[in-house]
Amino acid sequence: MELNKDESIYRFVHDKMREAVYALIDRDGRDEMHFGIGMTLLAGFENRKWKNDNNNLFVILDQLNHGVPSLLQSESERLSVAKLNHEAASAMLQSYNYTSAYQRSMTAVSLLPV
């Protein structure tokens, strides 16, 4: 492995160690890990408006949606995540990102009560 020095920090050129560790986590464990990260991030931004900073919303949903819908514990959690996915889909439509908007919309619909 090759190392690069950036000021006083050394970094792997190709971070194979991270990939190897991630590969050791079973599929269910990965979903739980991502979902936990998403919930932690969401709690940190709970009172924040997303309209001026969609990137945070997209990062949070990228994590949360790994565990959707199986890890959502209540109807209110399902509706909250559905609303966030709808909001992200709307923002993506405004920037002409139709494929991602469709995916977020489908996730939102899958979380609505039957």
N, CA, C and O atoms as a GROMACS GRO file, in nm:
protein
  456
    1MET      N    1   0.084  -0.118   0.000
    1MET     CA    2   0.000   0.000   0.000
    1MET      C    3   0.088   0.123   0.000
    1MET      O    4   0.195   0.127   0.060
    2GLU      N    5   0.040   0.220  -0.067
    2GLU     CA    6   0.113   0.344  -0.079
    2GLU      C    7   0.055   0.449   0.016
    2GLU      O    8  -0.067   0.458   0.031
    3LEU      N    9   0.141   0.527   0.080
    3LEU     CA   10   0.098   0.632   0.172
    3LEU      C   11   0.129   0.768   0.112
    3LEU      O   12   0.231   0.787   0.047
    4ASN      N   13   0.039   0.862   0.135
    4ASN     CA   14   0.063   1.002   0.100
    4ASN      C   15   0.073   1.082   0.228
    4ASN      O   16   0.000   1.056   0.324
    5LYS      N   17   0.164   1.178   0.230
    5LYS     CA   18   0.175   1.265   0.347
    5LYS      C   19   0.113   1.399   0.311
    5LYS      O   20   0.152   1.463   0.214
    6ASP      N   21   0.016   1.440   0.392
    6ASP     CA   22  -0.050   1.569   0.374
    6ASP      C   23  -0.026   1.648   0.502
    6ASP      O   24  -0.092   1.627   0.603
    7GLU      N   25   0.069   1.739   0.497
    7GLU     CA   26   0.117   1.811   0.614
    7GLU      C   27   0.166   1.710   0.718
    7GLU      O   28   0.266   1.643   0.695
    8SER      N   29   0.096   1.699   0.831
    8SER     CA   30   0.143   1.605   0.933
    8SER      C   31   0.057   1.478   0.938
    8SER      O   32   0.068   1.400   1.032
    9ILE      N   33  -0.029   1.459   0.838
    9ILE     CA   34  -0.120   1.344   0.836
    9ILE      C   35  -0.080   1.250   0.724
    9ILE      O   36  -0.055   1.292   0.612
   10TYR      N   37  -0.075   1.122   0.756
   10TYR     CA   38  -0.050   1.020   0.655
   10TYR      C   39  -0.182   0.955   0.617
   10TYR      O   40  -0.264   0.924   0.704
   11ARG      N   41  -0.202   0.934   0.488
   11ARG     CA   42  -0.325   0.872   0.440
   11ARG      C   43  -0.293   0.763   0.340
   11ARG      O   44  -0.198   0.775   0.262
   12PHE      N   45  -0.373   0.656   0.342
   12PHE     CA   46  -0.358   0.553   0.241
   12PHE      C   47  -0.411   0.606   0.109
   12PHE      O   48  -0.516   0.670   0.104
   13VAL      N   49  -0.339   0.579   0.002
   13VAL     CA   50  -0.384   0.620  -0.129
   13VAL      C   51  -0.514   0.546  -0.163
   13VAL      O   52  -0.610   0.608  -0.210
   14HIS      N   53  -0.516   0.419  -0.140
   14HIS     CA   54  -0.637   0.339  -0.160
   14HIS      C   55  -0.674   0.279  -0.026
   14HIS      O   56  -0.601   0.196   0.029
   15ASP      N   57  -0.786   0.321   0.027
   15ASP     CA   58  -0.823   0.279   0.162
   15ASP      C   59  -0.884   0.139   0.160
   15ASP      O   60  -1.004   0.123   0.178
   16LYS      N   61  -0.801   0.041   0.139
   16LYS     CA   62  -0.845  -0.099   0.135
   16LYS      C   63  -0.877  -0.151   0.274
   16LYS      O   64  -0.957  -0.244   0.288
   17MET      N   65  -0.818  -0.093   0.376
   17MET     CA   66  -0.846  -0.138   0.513
   17MET      C   67  -0.993  -0.111   0.547
   17MET      O   68  -1.060  -0.198   0.603
   18ARG      N   69  -1.042   0.008   0.514
   18ARG     CA   70  -1.182   0.041   0.542
   18ARG      C   71  -1.274  -0.054   0.466
   18ARG      O   72  -1.372  -0.103   0.522
   19GLU      N   73  -1.242  -0.080   0.341
   19GLU     CA   74  -1.323  -0.171   0.261
   19GLU      C   75  -1.322  -0.312   0.320
   19GLU      O   76  -1.425  -0.379   0.322
   20ALA      N   77  -1.208  -0.357   0.367
   20ALA     CA   78  -1.196  -0.491   0.424
   20ALA      C   79  -1.279  -0.503   0.552
   20ALA      O   80  -1.348  -0.603   0.572
   21VAL      N   81  -1.273  -0.403   0.637
   21VAL     CA   82  -1.351  -0.406   0.761
   21VAL      C   83  -1.500  -0.404   0.729
   21VAL      O   84  -1.577  -0.479   0.789
   22TYR      N   85  -1.541  -0.320   0.636
   22TYR     CA   86  -1.682  -0.311   0.597
   22TYR      C   87  -1.731  -0.445   0.542
   22TYR      O   88  -1.844  -0.485   0.568
   23ALA      N   89  -1.647  -0.513   0.467
   23ALA     CA   90  -1.684  -0.642   0.410
   23ALA      C   91  -1.703  -0.748   0.518
   23ALA      O   92  -1.775  -0.846   0.496
   24LEU      N   93  -1.642  -0.732   0.634
   24LEU     CA   94  -1.656  -0.828   0.743
   24LEU      C   95  -1.791  -0.815   0.817
   24LEU      O   96  -1.832  -0.908   0.886
   25ILE      N   97  -1.857  -0.703   0.801
   25ILE     CA   98  -1.986  -0.682   0.867
   25ILE      C   99  -2.094  -0.748   0.783
   25ILE      O  100  -2.102  -0.724   0.662
   26ASP      N  101  -2.177  -0.833   0.846
   26ASP     CA  102  -2.283  -0.899   0.768
   26ASP      C  103  -2.386  -0.796   0.721
   26ASP      O  104  -2.391  -0.684   0.772
   27ARG      N  105  -2.467  -0.835   0.624
   27ARG     CA  106  -2.561  -0.743   0.559
   27ARG      C  107  -2.655  -0.676   0.658
   27ARG      O  108  -2.674  -0.554   0.652
   28ASP      N  109  -2.714  -0.753   0.750
   28ASP     CA  110  -2.804  -0.694   0.849
   28ASP      C  111  -2.729  -0.597   0.939
   28ASP      O  112  -2.783  -0.492   0.976
   29GLY      N  113  -2.607  -0.630   0.974
   29GLY     CA  114  -2.527  -0.541   1.057
   29GLY      C  115  -2.495  -0.410   0.987
   29GLY      O  116  -2.490  -0.305   1.050
   30ARG      N  117  -2.474  -0.417   0.857
   30ARG     CA  118  -2.448  -0.296   0.779
   30ARG      C  119  -2.570  -0.206   0.781
   30ARG      O  120  -2.558  -0.085   0.803
   31ASP      N  121  -2.687  -0.264   0.757
   31ASP     CA  122  -2.810  -0.183   0.757
   31ASP      C  123  -2.831  -0.117   0.892
   31ASP      O  124  -2.864   0.002   0.899
   32GLU      N  125  -2.810  -0.192   1.000
   32GLU     CA  126  -2.826  -0.136   1.134
   32GLU      C  127  -2.724  -0.025   1.160
   32GLU      O  128  -2.758   0.077   1.220
   33MET      N  129  -2.600  -0.045   1.116
   33MET     CA  130  -2.496   0.055   1.135
   33MET      C  131  -2.533   0.184   1.060
   33MET      O  132  -2.529   0.293   1.118
   34HIS      N  133  -2.569   0.172   0.933
   34HIS     CA  134  -2.605   0.290   0.854
   34HIS      C  135  -2.728   0.359   0.913
   34HIS      O  136  -2.732   0.482   0.923
   35PHE      N  137  -2.828   0.279   0.952
   35PHE     CA  138  -2.949   0.336   1.008
   35PHE      C  139  -2.919   0.411   1.138
   35PHE      O  140  -2.972   0.520   1.160
   36GLY      N  141  -2.834   0.354   1.221
   36GLY     CA  142  -2.795   0.421   1.346
   36GLY      C  143  -2.723   0.552   1.321
   36GLY      O  144  -2.746   0.651   1.390
   37ILE      N  145  -2.636   0.552   1.221
   37ILE     CA  146  -2.567   0.676   1.183
   37ILE      C  147  -2.668   0.780   1.137
   37ILE      O  148  -2.662   0.896   1.176
   38GLY      N  149  -2.763   0.736   1.053
   38GLY     CA  150  -2.866   0.828   1.002
   38GLY      C  151  -2.951   0.886   1.114
   38GLY      O  152  -2.980   1.006   1.114
   39MET      N  153  -2.991   0.802   1.210
   39MET     CA  154  -3.073   0.851   1.322
   39MET      C  155  -2.994   0.949   1.409
   39MET      O  156  -3.050   1.048   1.457
   40THR      N  157  -2.867   0.921   1.428
   40THR     CA  158  -2.782   1.012   1.507
   40THR      C  159  -2.769   1.147   1.436
   40THR      O  160  -2.781   1.252   1.499
   41LEU      N  161  -2.744   1.143   1.306
   41LEU     CA  162  -2.734   1.267   1.229
   41LEU      C  163  -2.866   1.344   1.230
   41LEU      O  164  -2.868   1.466   1.245
   42LEU      N  165  -2.976   1.271   1.214
   42LEU     CA  166  -3.107   1.334   1.213
   42LEU      C  167  -3.134   1.404   1.346
   42LEU      O  168  -3.188   1.515   1.348
   43ALA      N  169  -3.098   1.341   1.455
   43ALA     CA  170  -3.118   1.402   1.587
   43ALA      C  171  -3.039   1.532   1.599
   43ALA      O  172  -3.084   1.627   1.663
   44GLY      N  173  -2.921   1.535   1.538
   44GLY     CA  174  -2.838   1.656   1.543
   44GLY      C  175  -2.894   1.771   1.461
   44GLY      O  176  -2.863   1.887   1.487
   45PHE      N  177  -2.976   1.739   1.361
   45PHE     CA  178  -3.032   1.842   1.273
   45PHE      C  179  -3.183   1.856   1.290
   45PHE      O  180  -3.250   1.915   1.205
   46GLU      N  181  -3.237   1.802   1.399
   46GLU     CA  182  -3.381   1.792   1.418
   46GLU      C  183  -3.455   1.926   1.403
   46GLU      O  184  -3.561   1.930   1.342
   47ASN      N  185  -3.401   2.031   1.458
   47ASN     CA  186  -3.470   2.161   1.456
   47ASN      C  187  -3.428   2.249   1.339
   47ASN      O  188  -3.465   2.366   1.333
   48ARG      N  189  -3.354   2.195   1.248
   48ARG     CA  190  -3.298   2.273   1.139
   48ARG      C  191  -3.385   2.264   1.015
   48ARG      O  192  -3.441   2.159   0.984
   49LYS      N  193  -3.397   2.374   0.944
   49LYS     CA  194  -3.470   2.374   0.818
   49LYS      C  195  -3.378   2.323   0.709
   49LYS      O  196  -3.262   2.364   0.702
   50TRP      N  197  -3.429   2.235   0.623
   50TRP     CA  198  -3.348   2.173   0.518
   50TRP      C  199  -3.341   2.260   0.393
   50TRP      O  200  -3.252   2.240   0.310
   51LYS      N  201  -3.430   2.354   0.376
   51LYS     CA  202  -3.441   2.425   0.250
   51LYS      C  203  -3.311   2.492   0.205
   51LYS      O  204  -3.284   2.501   0.086
   52ASN      N  205  -3.232   2.539   0.299
   52ASN     CA  206  -3.107   2.607   0.263
   52ASN      C  207  -2.988   2.514   0.259
   52ASN      O  208  -2.879   2.555   0.219
   53ASP      N  209  -3.006   2.390   0.298
   53ASP     CA  210  -2.893   2.298   0.304
   53ASP      C  211  -2.937   2.155   0.276
   53ASP      O  212  -2.938   2.071   0.366
   54ASN      N  213  -2.974   2.128   0.150
   54ASN     CA  214  -3.022   1.995   0.113
   54ASN      C  215  -2.915   1.888   0.124
   54ASN      O  216  -2.947   1.771   0.140
   55ASN      N  217  -2.788   1.926   0.114
   55ASN     CA  218  -2.682   1.824   0.121
   55ASN      C  219  -2.686   1.746   0.250
   55ASN      O  220  -2.665   1.624   0.249
   56ASN      N  221  -2.714   1.813   0.362
   56ASN     CA  222  -2.725   1.741   0.490
   56ASN      C  223  -2.842   1.643   0.485
   56ASN      O  224  -2.830   1.530   0.534
   57LEU      N  225  -2.953   1.685   0.428
   57LEU     CA  226  -3.069   1.598   0.416
   57LEU      C  227  -3.035   1.476   0.333
   57LEU      O  228  -3.072   1.364   0.369
   58PHE      N  229  -2.965   1.495   0.222
   58PHE     CA  230  -2.930   1.383   0.135
   58PHE      C  231  -2.836   1.285   0.206
   58PHE      O  232  -2.853   1.164   0.194
   59VAL      N  233  -2.739   1.335   0.279
   59VAL     CA  234  -2.645   1.249   0.353
   59VAL      C  235  -2.720   1.168   0.459
   59VAL      O  236  -2.697   1.048   0.474
   60ILE      N  237  -2.808   1.234   0.533
   60ILE     CA  238  -2.884   1.166   0.637
   60ILE      C  239  -2.971   1.056   0.576
   60ILE      O  240  -2.974   0.944   0.628
   61LEU      N  241  -3.040   1.087   0.467
   61LEU     CA  242  -3.127   0.987   0.405
   61LEU      C  243  -3.048   0.874   0.341
   61LEU      O  244  -3.094   0.760   0.339
   62ASP      N  245  -2.929   0.903   0.290
   62ASP     CA  246  -2.844   0.795   0.237
   62ASP      C  247  -2.816   0.692   0.346
   62ASP      O  248  -2.808   0.573   0.319
   63GLN      N  249  -2.799   0.738   0.468
   63GLN     CA  250  -2.774   0.648   0.580
   63GLN      C  251  -2.904   0.581   0.628
   63GLN      O  252  -2.910   0.459   0.643
   64LEU      N  253  -3.006   0.662   0.652
   64LEU     CA  254  -3.133   0.610   0.704
   64LEU      C  255  -3.196   0.505   0.613
   64LEU      O  256  -3.246   0.403   0.660
   65ASN      N  257  -3.194   0.530   0.484
   65ASN     CA  258  -3.266   0.443   0.392
   65ASN      C  259  -3.206   0.304   0.380
   65ASN      O  260  -3.268   0.215   0.321
   66HIS      N  261  -3.087   0.283   0.435
   66HIS     CA  262  -3.032   0.147   0.438
   66HIS      C  263  -3.121   0.056   0.522
   66HIS      O  264  -3.135  -0.063   0.492
   67GLY      N  265  -3.181   0.110   0.627
   67GLY     CA  266  -3.261   0.028   0.718
   67GLY      C  267  -3.410   0.042   0.699
   67GLY      O  268  -3.487  -0.009   0.780
   68VAL      N  269  -3.452   0.109   0.594
   68VAL     CA  270  -3.594   0.132   0.571
   68VAL      C  271  -3.650   0.014   0.495
   68VAL      O  272  -3.585  -0.033   0.401
   69PRO      N  273  -3.765  -0.035   0.528
   69PRO     CA  274  -3.851   0.004   0.640
   69PRO      C  275  -3.833  -0.083   0.764
   69PRO      O  276  -3.892  -0.055   0.868
   70SER      N  277  -3.752  -0.187   0.755
   70SER     CA  278  -3.748  -0.287   0.862
   70SER      C  279  -3.701  -0.234   0.997
   70SER      O  280  -3.741  -0.287   1.101
   71LEU      N  281  -3.617  -0.132   0.999
   71LEU     CA  282  -3.563  -0.085   1.127
   71LEU      C  283  -3.643   0.030   1.188
   71LEU      O  284  -3.614   0.072   1.300
   72LEU      N  285  -3.742   0.081   1.116
   72LEU     CA  286  -3.826   0.186   1.173
   72LEU      C  287  -3.920   0.122   1.274
   72LEU      O  288  -3.986   0.023   1.245
   73GLN      N  289  -3.925   0.180   1.395
   73GLN     CA  290  -3.994   0.114   1.505
   73GLN      C  291  -4.137   0.159   1.527
   73GLN      O  292  -4.212   0.092   1.597
   74SER      N  293  -4.176   0.271   1.470
   74SER     CA  294  -4.311   0.320   1.495
   74SER      C  295  -4.368   0.384   1.369
   74SER      O  296  -4.296   0.417   1.275
   75GLU      N  297  -4.499   0.401   1.370
   75GLU     CA  298  -4.568   0.466   1.259
   75GLU      C  299  -4.520   0.610   1.242
   75GLU      O  300  -4.505   0.658   1.130
   76SER      N  301  -4.496   0.679   1.355
   76SER     CA  302  -4.450   0.818   1.346
   76SER      C  303  -4.310   0.827   1.285
   76SER      O  304  -4.281   0.920   1.210
   77GLU      N  305  -4.223   0.730   1.316
   77GLU     CA  306  -4.090   0.727   1.252
   77GLU      C  307  -4.103   0.704   1.103
   77GLU      O  308  -4.035   0.768   1.023
   78ARG      N  309  -4.192   0.612   1.064
   78ARG     CA  310  -4.214   0.583   0.922
   78ARG      C  311  -4.260   0.708   0.848
   78ARG      O  312  -4.211   0.739   0.740
   79LEU      N  313  -4.356   0.780   0.908
   79LEU     CA  314  -4.408   0.901   0.844
   79LEU      C  315  -4.303   1.010   0.838
   79LEU      O  316  -4.294   1.083   0.738
   80SER      N  317  -4.222   1.024   0.943
   80SER     CA  318  -4.116   1.125   0.943
   80SER      C  319  -4.014   1.100   0.833
   80SER      O  320  -3.974   1.192   0.762
   81VAL      N  321  -3.973   0.974   0.819
   81VAL     CA  322  -3.874   0.940   0.715
   81VAL      C  323  -3.938   0.952   0.577
   81VAL      O  324  -3.870   0.991   0.482
   82ALA      N  325  -4.066   0.919   0.566
   82ALA     CA  326  -4.136   0.936   0.438
   82ALA      C  327  -4.139   1.083   0.398
   82ALA      O  328  -4.114   1.117   0.282
   83LYS      N  329  -4.169   1.171   0.494
   83LYS     CA  330  -4.172   1.315   0.466
   83LYS      C  331  -4.034   1.365   0.424
   83LYS      O  332  -4.024   1.446   0.332
   84LEU      N  333  -3.929   1.319   0.491
   84LEU     CA  334  -3.794   1.361   0.455
   84LEU      C  335  -3.758   1.314   0.314
   84LEU      O  336  -3.697   1.389   0.238
   85ASN      N  337  -3.796   1.191   0.279
   85ASN     CA  338  -3.770   1.142   0.144
   85ASN      C  339  -3.848   1.222   0.040
   85ASN      O  340  -3.797   1.250  -0.068
   86HIS      N  341  -3.971   1.260   0.073
   86HIS     CA  342  -4.051   1.343  -0.018
   86HIS      C  343  -3.986   1.480  -0.037
   86HIS      O  344  -3.978   1.531  -0.149
   87GLU      N  345  -3.940   1.537   0.072
   87GLU     CA  346  -3.873   1.668   0.067
   87GLU      C  347  -3.746   1.660  -0.019
   87GLU      O  348  -3.718   1.750  -0.099
   88ALA      N  349  -3.670   1.553  -0.002
   88ALA     CA  350  -3.548   1.534  -0.081
   88ALA      C  351  -3.583   1.515  -0.229
   88ALA      O  352  -3.516   1.570  -0.316
   89ALA      N  353  -3.689   1.439  -0.256
   89ALA     CA  354  -3.731   1.418  -0.395
   89ALA      C  355  -3.769   1.550  -0.461
   89ALA      O  356  -3.734   1.575  -0.576
   90SER      N  357  -3.839   1.635  -0.388
   90SER     CA  358  -3.878   1.766  -0.442
   90SER      C  359  -3.755   1.851  -0.473
   90SER      O  360  -3.748   1.916  -0.577
   91ALA      N  361  -3.658   1.849  -0.382
   91ALA     CA  362  -3.534   1.926  -0.405
   91ALA      C  363  -3.459   1.870  -0.526
   91ALA      O  364  -3.403   1.947  -0.604
   92MET      N  365  -3.457   1.739  -0.540
   92MET     CA  366  -3.387   1.678  -0.653
   92MET      C  367  -3.455   1.710  -0.786
   92MET      O  368  -3.387   1.727  -0.887
   93LEU      N  369  -3.587   1.718  -0.786
   93LEU     CA  370  -3.658   1.756  -0.908
   93LEU      C  371  -3.620   1.896  -0.952
   93LEU      O  372  -3.606   1.922  -1.072
   94GLN      N  373  -3.605   1.986  -0.856
   94GLN     CA  374  -3.568   2.123  -0.888
   94GLN      C  375  -3.430   2.133  -0.951
   94GLN      O  376  -3.402   2.227  -1.026
   95SER      N  377  -3.343   2.035  -0.921
   95SER     CA  378  -3.209   2.037  -0.981
   95SER      C  379  -3.199   1.934  -1.095
   95SER      O  380  -3.090   1.895  -1.135
   96TYR      N  381  -3.317   1.892  -1.146
   96TYR     CA  382  -3.324   1.803  -1.264
   96TYR      C  383  -3.259   1.667  -1.241
   96TYR      O  384  -3.212   1.605  -1.337
   97ASN      N  385  -3.255   1.622  -1.118
   97ASN     CA  386  -3.201   1.490  -1.087
   97ASN      C  387  -3.318   1.393  -1.075
   97ASN      O  388  -3.358   1.352  -0.966
   98TYR      N  389  -3.373   1.356  -1.191
   98TYR     CA  390  -3.498   1.280  -1.196
   98TYR      C  391  -3.486   1.138  -1.142
   98TYR      O  392  -3.577   1.089  -1.075
   99THR      N  393  -3.376   1.072  -1.171
   99THR     CA  394  -3.361   0.933  -1.125
   99THR      C  395  -3.359   0.927  -0.973
   99THR      O  396  -3.428   0.845  -0.913
  100SER      N  397  -3.280   1.013  -0.909
  100SER     CA  398  -3.273   1.014  -0.763
  100SER      C  399  -3.405   1.060  -0.703
  100SER      O  400  -3.447   1.009  -0.599
  101ALA      N  401  -3.472   1.156  -0.768
  101ALA     CA  402  -3.602   1.202  -0.719
  101ALA      C  403  -3.703   1.088  -0.722
  101ALA      O  404  -3.783   1.072  -0.630
  102TYR      N  405  -3.700   1.009  -0.827
  102TYR     CA  406  -3.790   0.894  -0.838
  102TYR      C  407  -3.761   0.793  -0.727
  102TYR      O  408  -3.854   0.743  -0.663
  103GLN      N  409  -3.634   0.763  -0.703
  103GLN     CA  410  -3.598   0.667  -0.598
  103GLN      C  411  -3.643   0.715  -0.461
  103GLN      O  412  -3.697   0.637  -0.383
  104ARG      N  413  -3.622   0.842  -0.432
  104ARG     CA  414  -3.666   0.898  -0.302
  104ARG      C  415  -3.818   0.894  -0.292
  104ARG      O  416  -3.872   0.865  -0.185
  105SER      N  417  -3.886   0.924  -0.402
  105SER     CA  418  -4.033   0.920  -0.402
  105SER      C  419  -4.084   0.780  -0.375
  105SER      O  420  -4.179   0.762  -0.299
  106MET      N  421  -4.022   0.681  -0.436
  106MET     CA  422  -4.065   0.542  -0.417
  106MET      C  423  -4.040   0.498  -0.272
  106MET      O  424  -4.121   0.425  -0.214
  107THR      N  425  -3.930   0.543  -0.214
  107THR     CA  426  -3.904   0.512  -0.072
  107THR      C  427  -4.011   0.576   0.014
  107THR      O  428  -4.062   0.512   0.106
  108ALA      N  429  -4.044   0.702  -0.014
  108ALA     CA  430  -4.148   0.772   0.064
  108ALA      C  431  -4.280   0.697   0.053
  108ALA      O  432  -4.347   0.675   0.154
  109VAL      N  433  -4.320   0.659  -0.066
  109VAL     CA  434  -4.448   0.590  -0.085
  109VAL      C  435  -4.448   0.456  -0.011
  109VAL      O  436  -4.550   0.418   0.046
  110SER      N  437  -4.335   0.386  -0.011
  110SER     CA  438  -4.330   0.255   0.055
  110SER      C  439  -4.349   0.266   0.206
  110SER      O  440  -4.382   0.167   0.271
  111LEU      N  441  -4.328   0.384   0.261
  111LEU     CA  442  -4.341   0.403   0.406
  111LEU      C  443  -4.478   0.450   0.450
  111LEU      O  444  -4.507   0.456   0.569
  112LEU      N  445  -4.563   0.485   0.353
  112LEU     CA  446  -4.697   0.535   0.388
  112LEU      C  447  -4.784   0.419   0.434
  112LEU      O  448  -4.768   0.305   0.390
  113PRO      N  449  -4.879   0.450   0.526
  113PRO     CA  450  -4.969   0.342   0.573
  113PRO      C  451  -5.057   0.293   0.459
  113PRO      O  452  -5.092   0.368   0.368
  114VAL      N  453  -5.093   0.167   0.467
  114VAL     CA  454  -5.175   0.105   0.362
  114VAL      C  455  -5.320   0.137   0.384
  114VAL      O  456  -5.405   0.094   0.306
   0.00000   0.00000   0.00000
